[in-house]
Amino acid sequence: MLDKQPAIGRFAPSPTGPLHLGSIYTALAGFLQARSQQGLWLLRIDDLDSPRNVKGSADSILKTLEAFGLYWDGDVYYQSRHIDIYNDVISDLQTNKLVYPCTCSRKTLTAGDRGQSQSDVYPGICRERQTLPDVPYALRIKADKRIITFQDKLQGPVSHNLAEQDGDFIVKRKDRIIAYQFAVVIDDDLQHVNQIVRGFDLLDETPKQMYLQQLLGFHTPGYMHVPVIVDEQGYKLSKQTQAMAVGLTSPHRVIFELLALLKQNPPIELQQAPVSELLSWAVEHWNPDVLKNAHAVSCDF
């Protein structure tokens, strides 16, 4: 599938703060995958979770990508401008009785699942609800017993029983915010994305998105889950672990080091080369296969 269609990839950061090293690393991998096939690389801002958005972060993300030579194609896509589309699709699912209201709280589920081996699997408490509750509720998609299988370009074959391993999952939260799992599927279809490059930590989320693609009759993209960058303690670099914003003073040095973390072995003579030259070399020599079956890489800079 990846070889038969024009490559269209995307990068979708959240405007909850500046980009950190792990974000640039993932962006670089996606950029190289698309550009090595003369494809498009799109930029999407995941700004649906408005309470967590930080003012000015979206502009900071754009400036950071530009500083690192990671130029996107077309206009920036903001999820917050497509809420009506998400809600229209949810309305269709409600009409077809494929979603239902759920009033369960995290505390309730935790208490009810004590002693069970798979406490993350929703037990279906509200599944047979026939009327809308008069208290805040989320909307859950009904998961059937189909087995979701796919071949990840780096991580190999994946087989997942959604009903047994996840249960019915949320597509719209109690605060009326569209869930990322749901929005991203619609966004990828609207933007004709056919290649998704992202971190290994999101591999387990892929079957949920593929299930939605199947329910909605959407094309399923090809997936490539690259190893994530971890710190000395083995924790993924992320905003949740207070990862520092990536510096903009020496973007060529950062790109060189990230290419090394991606096991691309950039020649030492390019260590002081400008970003544009580094990226030209990287696009020409991009070889993601050296990352096969790798889940994490350690960062010491």
LOGU-836995 format. One record per residue: x, y, z of N, C-alpha, C in turn. Coordinates in steps of 0.001 Angstrom, whole numbers, padded with zeros to 6 digits, always signed. Example, Ala and Ser with C-alpha at 12.3 -4.5 7.8 and 13.67 -1.06 7.14 Angstrom:
+013190-005690+007800+012300-004500+007800+013200-003300+007800/+012850-002250+007080+013670-001060+007140+012900+000030+007870/
***
This chain:
+000831-001207+000000+000000+000000+000000+000863+001254+000000/+001960+001210+000779+002800+002392+000829+003481+002649-000516/+003712+001587-001314+004446+001733-002556+003552+002089-003730/+002247+001920-003586+001344+002091-004716+000658+003447-004751/+000692+004173-003670+000002+005452-003605+000992+006586-003396/+000698+007769-003920+001548+008929-003602+001591+009120-002088/+002768+009331-001548+002922+009422-000096+002332+010716+000440/+001456+010589+001424+000934+011749+002142+001034+011444+003633/+001952+012120+004306+002124+011949+005736+001692+013194+006479/+001747+013131+007805+001341+014299+008594+002027+014294+009949/+002084+015480+010536+002591+015676+011892+001515+016439+012633/+001128+015959+013823-000027+016542+014503+000279+016838+015969/+001038+017888+016257+001342+018240+017645+000183+018965+018330/+000184+018897+019658-000804+019627+020455-000215+020950+020916/-000986+022036+020884-000468+023344+021302-000536+023537+022811/+000012+022551+023534+000000+022629+024996+001344+023093+025541/+002202+023528+024636+003520+024008+025022+004448+023901+023829/+005704+024340+023980+006646+024285+022864+007035+022851+022523/+007549+022655+021328+008018+021335+020921+009281+020968+021695/+009365+019703+022102+010563+019205+022764+011310+018277+021809/+012423+017757+022249+013295+016961+021394+012577+015741+020812/+011775+015073+021640+011059+013894+021162+010093+014221+020043/+009483+015401+020105+008547+015816+019061+009273+016058+017742/+010421+016737+017807+011195+017000+016599+011699+015693+015995/+012086+014770+016851+012547+013446+016405+011464+012734+015589/+010239+012719+016118+009142+012071+015410+008787+012828+014139/+008781+014157+014231+008500+014968+013049+009525+014701+011954/+010787+014603+012339+011849+014354+011366+011651+013015+010672/+011313+011981+011435+011093+010662+010836+009954+010707+009823/+008859+011361+010180+007726+011461+009263+008058+012286+008035/+008787+013359+008235+009213+014225+007137+010074+013446+006140/+011048+012697+006655+011945+011937+005785+011200+010824+005060/+010259+010185+005741+009493+009120+005091+008689+009662+003908/+008065+010807+004087+007274+011395+003005+008166+011937+001894/+009170+012701+002265+010011+013343+001255+010841+012322+000465/+011215+011212+001086+012003+010204+000373+011194+009556-000743/+009877+009717-000698+008997+009203-001747+008390+010326-002596/+009013+011522-002503+008516+012695-003214+007060+012982-002849/+006729+012719-001596+005357+012889-001140+005116+014188-000398/+003887+014347+000073+003484+015517+000839+003623+015239+002330/+003962+016286+003067+004038+016205+004523+003182+017342+005075/+002104+016973+005761+001110+017939+006214+001290+018251+007696/+000859+019451+008083+000911+019863+009483-000492+020086+010007/-000806+019385+011084-002120+019495+011725-001919+019892+013187/-002666+020863+013658-002582+021283+015058-003743+020653+015830/-003398+019798+016775-004385+019065+017575-004827+019948+018746/-005740+020879+018450-006125+021888+019446-007547+021715+019971/-008054+020493+019951-009423+020264+020429-009547+020388+021948/-008504+019988+022664-008561+020015+024136-008264+021430+024616/-009224+022321+024386-009017+023753+024620-008562+024107+026038/-009011+023431+027107-008531+023808+028437-007021+023627+028610/-006403+022756+027812-004971+022486+027944-004129+023307+026971/-004773+023969+026022-004017+024748+025050-003336+025938+025721/-002116+026200+025308-001352+027320+025851-001265+028402+024781/-001633+029604+025160-001617+030713+024204-000232+030888+023592/-000206+031004+022286+001042+031213+021578+001776+029943+021187/+001318+028781+021696+002035+027541+021410+001949+027133+019947/+000806+027355+019315+000669+026980+017902+001673+027748+017050/+001804+029052+017294+002781+029847+016544+004206+029389+016846/+004452+029021+018097+005774+028525+018478+006112+027238+017735/+005121+026355+017586+005331+025094+016871+005736+025368+015420/+005034+026282+014776+005338+026609+013374+006759+027167+013243/+007105+028081+014141+008437+028704+014070+009536+027680+014332/+009286+026751+015246+010289+025728+015551+010511+024806+014359/+009431+024356+013734+009574+023489+012563+010325+024207+011443/+010023+025482+011257+010718+026248+010215+012209+026368+010538/+012531+026579+011817+013937+026704+012215+014712+025422+011928/+014023+024288+011978+014675+023008+011726+014530+022550+010274/+014039+023436+009418+013927+023118+008005+012832+022129+007666/+011919+021875+008605+010844+020904+008389+009614+021644+007876/+009653+021974+006604+008589+022760+005989+007466+021839+005516/+006255+022203+005865+005090+021400+005529+004479+021880+004208/+003584+021044+003676+002892+021362+002433+001487+021884+002726/+001057+022867+001963-000306+023379+002089-000520+024182+003354/-001782+024449+003645-002154+025234+004825-002102+024373+006083/-001862+025030+007202-001934+024339+008490-003394+023980+008767/-003618+022753+009205-004957+022238+009489-005185+022307+011003/-006193+023063+011425-006524+023185+012845-007775+022363+013143/-007660+021404+014052-008798+020548+014367-009998+021350+014880/-009730+022420+015616-010824+023198+016210-011740+023811+015156/-011295+023888+013912-012115+024448+012840-012984+023397+012151/-012950+022173+012652-013681+021082+012006-014623+020364+012977/-014962+021027+014078-015796+020396+015097-017167+020002+014540/-017731+020837+013670-019044+020509+013102-018998+019197+012322/-017895+018951+011644-017762+017707+010874-017723+016508+011818/-016951+016610+012900-016884+015510+013868-018269+015223+014449/-018974+016288+014812-020299+016096+015417-021299+015508+014433/-021176+015857+013165-022072+015276+012160-021860+013767+012049/-020606+013351+012083-020322+011917+011999-020832+011200+013247/-020668+011824+014412-021176+011231+015649-022697+011111+015593/-023366+012104+015032-024830+012046+014903-025249+010849+014052/-024496+010588+012984-024798+009422+012148-024609+008124+012936/-023569+008073+013752-023339+006880+014567-024448+006695+015602/-024938+007813+016153-026055+007724+017096-027314+007202+016408/-027557+007696+015214-028728+007237+014450-028662+005728+014220/-027460+005231+013975-027274+003802+013716-027026+002992+014984/-027195+003654+016139-027072+003002+017449-025705+002326+017642/-024678+003000+017164-023320+002485+017310-022563+003157+018451/-023151+004205+019028-022587+004850+020207-023671+004954+021269/-023251+005132+022513-024224+005253+023598-023671+006161+024694/-024551+006789+025478-024096+007678+026555-023583+006887+027755/-022537+007391+028356-021931+006719+029508-021671+007746+030604/-022174+007481+031795-021998+008384+032937-020932+007887+033905/-020258+006791+033571-019249+006224+034476-018087+007195+034675/-017645+007294+035899-016460+008106+036196-015243+007194+036303/-014064+007793+036182-012833+007012+036343-012790+006352+037721/-013267+007095+038741-013267+006561+040109-014193+005355+040217/-015368+005459+039594-016326+004357+039633-015749+003110+038967/-015133+003296+037814-014576+002162+037086-013418+001538+037841/-012591+002370+038463-011466+001844+039225-011956+001005+040394/-012977+001509+041083-013528+000774+042222-014185-000518+041770/-014892-000455+040644-015614-001633+040172-014724-002692+039581/-013517-002305+039165-012635-003244+038491-011591-003868+039421/-011664-003543+040712-010659-004071+041629-010667-005597+041591/-009482-006146+041477-009368-007591+041457-009400-008174+040063/-009799-007386+039049-009805-007896+037688-008430-007724+037077/-008069-008626+036181-006734-008581+035581-006632-007543+034489/-007758-007149+033889-007727-006178+032806-008618-004989+033159/-008151-004181+034103-008975-003087+034606-009174-001984+033578/-008362-001961+032500-008510-000924+031493-009616-001233+030490/-010158-002424+030543-011223-002807+029621-012563-002334+030178/-013256-001479+029417-014541-000981+029906-015534-002138+030007/-016181-002313+031169-017040-003476+031395-018445-003361+030812/-018753-002274+030118-020050-002174+029452-021212-001812+030358/-020933-001108+031445-021959-000782+032429-023143-000040+031806/-022862+000913+030920-023926+001752+030355-024364+001309+028954/-023896+000181+028489-024080-000219+027087-025548-000348+026689/-026366-000809+027595-027783-001039+027263-028679+000140+027633/-028097+001265+027930-028881+002442+028288-029765+002855+027111/-031022+003123+027373-031977+003428+026310-032325+004905+026207/-032100+005656+027270-032465+007083+027263-031260+007927+027645/-031280+009179+027228-030195+010084+027571-030255+010434+029050/-029144+010376+029757-029137+010725+031182-029265+012230+031358/-029685+012634+032558-029840+014062+032841-028617+014624+033564/-027512+013918+033502-026238+014378+034057-025205+014303+032930/-024061+014971+033087-023047+014927+032021-022666+013488+031657/-022490+013262+030379-022156+011904+029921-021179+011963+028749/-020402+010904+028642-019535+010719+027486-020268+009854+026473/-019738+009770+025265-020274+008858+024263-019222+007791+023974/-019640+006548+024064-018750+005428+023782-019171+004717+022502/-018194+004262+021742-018456+003475+020548-018587+002011+020965/-019499+001300+020350-019663-000122+020639-018584-000923+019904/-017795-001650+020652-016756-002485+020065-017288-003898+019875/-017157-004413+018663-017589-005793+018451-016395-006739+018596/-016586-007991+018265-015563-008996+018550-014604-009252+017398/-014611-008370+016416-013677-008579+015299-012228-008443+015765/-011350-009132+015089-009923-009049+015358-009308-008030+014395/-008664-007022+014951-007996-006007+014135-006547-006459+013912/-006173-006613+012653-004806-007018+012340-004193-006049+011336/-002910-005820+011473-002199-005006+010491-000709-005287+010576/+000014-004901+009546+001451-005074+009479+002114-003720+009634/+002691-003480+010798+003410-002227+010997+004747-002304+010273/+005115-001221+009593+006331-001239+008769+007587-001530+009584/+007588-001143+010862+008757-001380+011698+008531-002436+012774/+007328-002479+013338+007076-003345+014484+006496-004704+014107/+006235-004905+012818+005780-006209+012362+004290-006425+012530/+003841-007686+012538+002401-007986+012596+001799-007676+013958/+000602-007106+013937-000136-006783+015160-001530-007386+015041/-001983-008062+016087-003335-008622+016139-003970-008209+017452/-005185-007692+017379-005789-007065+018558-007283-007361+018590/-007745-007911+019711-009171-008131+019923-009711-006938+020712/-010353-006029+020006-010763-004765+020609-011722-004976+021779/-012698-005867+021610-013692-006076+022667-013052-006599+023946/-012067-007481+023804-011461-008096+024975-010323-007264+025565/-009643-006488+024712-008470-005762+025186-008738-004295+025519/-009830-003733+024996-010163-002334+025270-011611-002142+025697/-012503-002871+025073-013919-002645+025309-014392-001397+024574/-015593-000953+024871-016151+000246+024237-015347+001473+024683/-014881+002264+023751-014041+003403+024110-014733+004723+023775/-014245+005790+024377-014900+007097+024306-014563+007812+023003/-015597+008364+022359-015392+009183+021158-015755+010650+021419/-016494+010904+022497-016783+012275+022895-016832+012317+024415/-016059+013204+025005-015902+013243+026440-017089+013910+027138/-017112+013793+028452-018189+014402+029229-018202+015918+029113/-017039+016511+028895-016976+017963+028737-017299+018398+027311/-017804+017458+026497-018270+017678+025115-017116+017871+024136/-015908+017594+024561-014758+017674+023661-014620+016360+022904/-014426+016460+021595-014252+015281+020765-012961+014574+021152/-013020+013267+021317-011829+012506+021689-010838+012454+020530/-009577+012499+020879-008526+012469+019867-008659+011248+018965/-008931+010077+019567-009039+008848+018783-010021+008997+017632/-011096+009718+017880-012141+009879+016881-011777+010943+015858/-011335+012083+016352-011033+013205+015453-009935+012850+014469/-008899+012154+014937-007754+011884+014073-008131+011005+012890/-009073+010105+013094-009521+009229+012006-010214+010044+010915/-011049+010965+011329-011754+011813+010356-010769+012756+009668/-009854+013325+010439-008852+014229+009861-008028+013515+008793/-007558+012310+009116-006726+011581+008155-007491+011295+006866/-008780+011006+006991-009583+010761+005801-009786+012054+005001/-010089+013145+005694-010293+014426+005013-009039+014893+004287/-007878+014605+004873-006617+015062+004293-005961+014011+003384/-006638+012873+003201-006148+011800+002326-004793+011264+002774/-004576+011250+004077-003323+010731+004616-003255+009221+004396/-002149+008741+003830-002018+007300+003614-000780+006703+004279/+000005+007532+004963+001136+007041+005733+001176+007758+007073/+001246+006991+008137+001302+007589+009471+002575+007117+010155/+003424+008083+010497+004670+007813+011221+004548+008458+012593/+004695+007672+013639+004571+008202+014996+005308+007288+015961/+005281+007624+017249+006050+006893+018240+005465+005542+018591/+006354+004646+019036+005954+003300+019435+004917+003318+020547/+004938+004356+021378+003999+004434+022495+002552+004510+022038/+002314+004817+020765+000945+004911+020241+000523+003660+019474/+001368+002645+019468+001034+001439+018717-000276+000812+019190/-000487+000763+020504-001686+000121+021046-002960+000910+020753/-002821+002175+020355-003996+002972+020025-004455+002732+018579/-003578+002185+017768-003876+002020+016351-005095+001135+016083/-005272-000008+016770-006452-000827+016496-007776-000087+016704/-007833+000808+017689-009063+001586+017897-009349+002461+016684/-008305+003084+016174-008489+003961+015018-008829+003159+013766/-008243+001985+013626-008565+001140+012484-010008+000641+012566/-010460+000365+013781-011854-000061+013964-012805+001043+013511/-012505+002275+013898-013333+003402+013464-013276+003568+011943/-012096+003398+011374-011973+003491+009913-012871+002463+009229/-012896+001269+009771-013723+000215+009190-015206+000524+009343/-015601+001002+010509-017013+001341+010732-017475+002458+009802/-016600+003424+009564-016957+004600+008777-016691+004425+007289/-016130+003286+006909-015870+003039+005500-014688+003830+004954/-013731+004159+005825-012567+004932+005414-011428+004010+004993/-010552+004563+004178-009307+003872+003814-008397+003788+005040/-007694+002684+005194-006742+002531+006295-005340+002877+005818/-004683+003841+006447-003312+004198+006058-002326+003095+006426/-001108+003216+005913-000022+002382+006390+000566+002996+007655/+001062+002151+008550+001566+002638+009842+003033+002282+010038/+003754+003236+010606+005147+003042+010975+005361+003648+012353/+005600+002809+013347+005800+003285+014719+007283+003234+015061/+007888+004408+015129+009321+004507+015387+009583+004427+016887/+010782+003994+017277+011103+003966+018713+011047+005368+019311/+010654+005449+020572+010567+006743+021243+011895+007048+021933/+012152+008338+022127+013348+008746+022866+013047+008678+024360/+013947+008061+025113+013787+007977+026565+014987+008627+027251/+014769+009066+028501+015851+009681+029267+016659+008614+030007/+017539+009056+030882+018418+008126+031589+017644+007164+032487/+016457+007570+032924+015637+006702+033772+014705+005804+032956/+014753+005945+031639+013916+005110+030784+012546+005692+030518/+012311+006949+030906+011023+007584+030671+011015+008295+029322/+009915+008179+028602+009782+008851+027318+009869+010359+027500/+010593+011025+026590+010625+012480+026612+009263+013006+026180/+008603+013726+027058+007276+014249+026754+006988+015442+027638/+005904+016133+027336+005507+017264+028172+005111+016791+029560/+004573+015567+029635+004155+015024+030931+005354+014768+031846/+006513+014497+031249+007712+014273+032059+008602+015509+032101/+007990+016670+031820+008683+017960+031883+009904+018031+030950/+009765+017437+029772+010853+017544+028797+011026+019005+028396/+012271+019442+028311+012549+020836+027984+012273+021131+026517/+011882+022368+026253+011684+022792+024864+013004+022685+024117/+012916+022283+022857+014125+022144+022060+014702+023526+021761/+016013+023663+021859+016654+024943+021597+016747+025241+020115/+016715+026515+019780+016747+026930+018377+018081+027551+017978/+019049+027545+018875+020314+028216+018583+021202+027411+017634/+021120+026082+017690+021963+025236+016835+021136+024119+016209/+020178+024462+015352+019306+023417+014783+020076+022363+013994/+021192+022746+013365+021963+021765+012592+022536+020684+013506/+022961+021081+014705+023505+020098+015649+022415+019129+016104/+021228+019673+016372+020120+018825+016813+019721+017843+015715/+019605+018325+014487+019232+017448+013381+020270+016339+013214/+021546+016686+013298+022609+015685+013162+022459+014598+014242/+022242+015020+015483+022108+014062+016582+020846+013213+016428/+019777+013815+015950+018534+013054+015765+018681+012028+014643/+019398+012385+013601+019662+011413+012540+020455+010223+013084/+021364+010502+014014+022109+009415+014648+021177+008548+015490/+020250+009184+016231+019290+008419+017023+018368+007587+016141/+018108+008061+014939+017316+007303+013968+018161+006271+013224/+019414+006095+013664+020344+005095+013121+020635+005302+011643/+020643+006572+011210+020918+006867+009809+022409+007086+009541/+023217+007134+010620+024666+007264+010503+025105+008393+009565/+024727+009634+009876+025180+010745+009026+026699+010862+009063/+027329+011132+007933+028801+011243+007906+029287+012396+008770/+030420+012185+009421+030931+013159+010374+031199+014502+009718/+031515+014506+008432+031801+015776+007757+030565+016659+007626/+029383+016099+007885+028156+016896+007833+027791+017481+009203/+028627+017243+010201+028281+017662+011561+028069+019167+011679/+028791+019940+010882+028649+021394+010928+027923+021938+009698/+027321+021061+008920+026624+021487+007703+025320+022196+008058/+024856+023100+007195+023565+023752+007448+022431+022740+007402/+021334+023104+008022+020178+022211+008114+019727+021733+006735/+019675+022630+005779+019198+022266+004446+020042+021158+003826/+021365+021236+004012+022250+020204+003469+022073+018883+004206/+021933+018956+005514+021704+017747+006309+020418+017038+005883/+019366+017812+005711+018084+017206+005342+018119+016640+003928/+018814+017310+003023+018934+016781+001656+019629+015426+001677/+020705+015337+002462+021404+014049+002595+020478+013001+003204/+019760+013395+004256+018911+012446+004978+017767+011926+004114/+017176+012786+003305+016092+012355+002423+016623+011337+001420/+017777+011608+000861+018355+010720-000151+018745+009362+000431/+019183+009353+001693+019687+008120+002301+018730+007506+003327/+017529+008012+003433+016593+007543+004462+016375+006034+004369/+016601+005356+005481+016430+003902+005558+015797+003546+006895/+014465+003527+006964+013807+003231+008241+013952+001782+008686/+014332+000886+007777+014398-000533+008141+015391-000812+009266/+016374+000077+009456+017344-000139+010534+016699+000026+011905/+015477+000531+011945+014759+000732+013211+013800-000407+013523/+013800-001448+012724+012828-002532+012910+012922-003141+014307/+011734-003312+014897+011561-003956+016208+012168-003165+017368/+012609-001934+017114+013136-001105+018203+011989-000317+018841/+011953-000321+020165+010881+000355+020896+011312+001694+021495/+012580+001827+021804+013067+003050+022438+014536+003255+022138/+014952+004516+022166+016371+004872+022039+016697+005856+023153/+017894+005757+023684+018313+006635+024785+018962+007892+024255/+018678+008996+024914+019214+010288+024517+020171+010780+025595/+021351+011206+025177+022326+011723+026149+022811+013107+025785/+021971+013871+025052+022383+015252+024730+021236+016202+024958/
***
